[in-house]
Amino acid sequence: MCVCVCVCVCVCVFSEAVVRSGFQSLQLVTADFLPAIPHSCLSTCVDMSGQYGLQTVDINISLTSIGLLVSGWGKGEGLECH
């Protein structure tokens, strides 16, 4: 089971507090534990970042998520190719 699956529900709920909490969890996982995430779960993390970018509940979260996709995921920071 992927680490980021737990925050998947947060994007579908229209509560700003829940969206914010879920996104903070995603940020923590990707910022602090990215090297430990199994490669099979990385696509889930990228997908979740994209979903947070599409949500309209909190524009700051949307912009931050897009920034994660452009800067962090785009460069592959913390990822080692095997």
C-alpha positions in Angstrom: 0.0 0.0 0.0 1.3 3.4 -0.9 2.2 6.0 1.7 0.2 8.8 0.0 -3.1 6.9 -0.4 -4.2 8.3 3.0 -4.4 11.9 1.6 -6.3 10.9 -1.5 -9.7 11.5 0.2 -8.8 15.0 1.2 -9.0 16.4 -2.4 -12.5 15.2 -2.8 -13.8 16.8 0.4 -14.7 20.4 0.1 -13.6 21.4 3.6 -10.7 23.8 3.6 -9.3 22.5 6.9 -9.3 18.9 5.6 -7.7 19.9 2.3 -5.1 21.9 4.1 -4.4 19.1 6.6 -4.1 16.5 3.8 -1.8 18.7 1.7 0.4 19.3 4.7 0.7 15.5 5.1 1.6 15.1 1.5 4.2 17.8 1.8 5.7 16.1 4.9 5.9 12.7 3.2 7.5 14.1 0.0 9.8 16.5 1.8 11.1 14.3 4.5 10.6 10.7 3.4 10.9 10.8 -0.4 13.9 8.6 -0.6 12.1 6.0 1.5 9.0 5.9 -0.6 8.9 2.7 -2.8 9.2 3.4 -6.5 5.8 1.8 -7.0 4.2 4.5 -5.0 5.9 7.5 -6.5 3.3 7.8 -9.3 0.7 8.1 -6.6 2.6 10.9 -4.9 2.9 12.8 -8.2 -0.8 12.2 -9.0 -1.8 13.5 -5.6 0.3 16.6 -6.1 -1.5 17.1 -9.4 -4.9 16.6 -7.7 -4.1 19.2 -5.1 -3.1 21.5 -7.9 -6.5 21.1 -9.5 -8.6 21.6 -6.3 -10.3 25.0 -5.9 -10.9 25.1 -2.2 -7.6 26.8 -1.4 -5.7 28.6 -4.1 -2.4 28.8 -2.1 -2.4 25.0 -1.9 -3.1 24.7 -5.6 -0.2 27.0 -6.4 2.2 25.3 -4.0 1.3 21.9 -5.4 2.0 23.1 -8.9 5.3 24.5 -7.6 6.1 21.0 -6.2 5.4 19.4 -9.6 7.5 21.9 -11.5 10.5 22.2 -9.1 10.7 19.1 -7.0 9.2 16.3 -9.0 10.4 17.7 -12.3 14.0 17.5 -11.2 13.6 14.1 -9.5 15.1 15.4 -6.2 15.7 12.7 -3.7 15.2 10.0 -6.3 17.9 7.5 -7.2 17.6 5.7 -10.5 18.4 2.0 -10.4 
